[in-house]
Amino acid sequence: FILFINYLPDCLKSNVKVFADDLKLIANMSDKGVVHSDLLLLEDWEKKWLLESNTNKCKVPHIEHNDNKHLDYMLNGSKLKEADQEKDLGVLTSGNLLWNDQIESCISKANQMLCWISRNLISREKLLMLRVYKTLIRPHLEYCVQLWNPAAEHGNWSQILRIESVQRRFTRMIEAVGL
């Protein structure tokens, strides 16, 4: 399959990102004809290689910081669905380019792990809990943090405090540390 998909970016005019079997077509909507022609070229490419895109999985997210008209896009005779946010490689990206939903998702997963640990872990020794934190909690809080990291500025303090509250909850679970 890699042999087929490697030729795809060469035939499209827009910016194309390929990862495994996922394709991202990134275009500036100031020239809507380019997107339309790229979708037609994609259909031709599919026919040539006897492949077909699953239009149920195809989504059209719009970035709201530009004058982006919400047009209908067709692929293989099906209208592509619009999406307010999209999860890509585990990171939620919304149309307004704010990371609130991603941060809430990370906090929620970390809190779920905290509850699981409190129910299932009998020992609360300091060394064991440190390993548990680094293995089960911290990856949820730090996954792709370079992308969505809330800057320490006005308006972001509540998110930062919520992330730190997960760490405080875990610290209270440690024997001889949290009371």
C-alpha positions, 0 to 999 in steps of 0.5 A, spaced: 500 500 500 505 504 501 507 504 494 501 506 491 500 512 496 507 515 495 505 517 488 499 521 491 502 528 493 506 528 486 499 529 483 495 534 487 496 541 487 495 543 495 499 541 500 499 534 502 501 530 508 501 522 508 502 518 515 501 511 514 494 510 510 491 517 512 491 523 508 491 530 509 489 535 504 491 542 506 489 548 502 488 555 502 481 557 501 482 563 497 482 559 491 477 554 491 478 551 484 484 548 487 481 544 492 475 542 487 481 540 482 485 536 487 478 532 489 477 530 482 485 528 481 484 524 488 478 521 484 482 519 478 488 517 482 483 512 486 480 509 479 487 508 477 490 504 483 483 501 484 482 504 491 477 508 494 476 513 500 472 511 505 468 518 505 464 516 512 471 517 515 473 524 511 472 530 514 473 538 512 475 542 518 475 549 517 480 554 521 476 560 523 481 565 523 481 567 516 475 568 511 473 561 510 467 560 507 464 553 509 463 550 502 460 543 500 466 538 498 464 532 494 468 526 493 466 520 489 459 523 489 458 523 496 458 530 500 464 530 505 462 532 513 464 538 516 468 537 523 468 542 528 474 539 531 479 533 529 483 528 533 489 527 529 495 522 532 491 523 539 491 530 539 484 534 538 485 540 534 479 545 534 477 550 528 478 556 533 486 553 534 484 553 542 487 547 545 481 547 551 478 540 549 485 537 548 487 540 555 480 537 558 481 530 555 488 530 558 486 532 565 480 527 564 484 521 562 489 522 568 484 523 573 481 516 570 488 513 571 488 516 578 482 513 580 484 506 577 490 507 581 487 508 588 482 502 587 487 497 585 494 499 588 495 497 595 502 499 596 503 507 597 510 507 598 514 513 595 519 509 590 513 505 587 508 511 587 514 515 583 514 509 578 507 509 577 506 516 576 511 516 571 508 510 567 501 511 568 499 519 569 505 523 566 504 520 559 497 523 559 499 530 562 505 530 557 503 527 550 504 532 545 505 538 550 510 542 546 503 543 541 498 545 546 502 547 552 498 553 556 502 559 556 503 562 563 499 568 561 492 571 563 486 567 561 490 560 562 491 560 569 485 555 570 488 550 565 494 550 569 492 549 576 487 544 573 493 540 570 497 541 577 491 539 581 492 532 578 499 532 580 497 534 587 491 529 588 497 524 586 502 526 591 496 526 597 496 518 595 503 517 597 504 514 604 508 519 608 507 525 603 500 526 603 496 527 609 
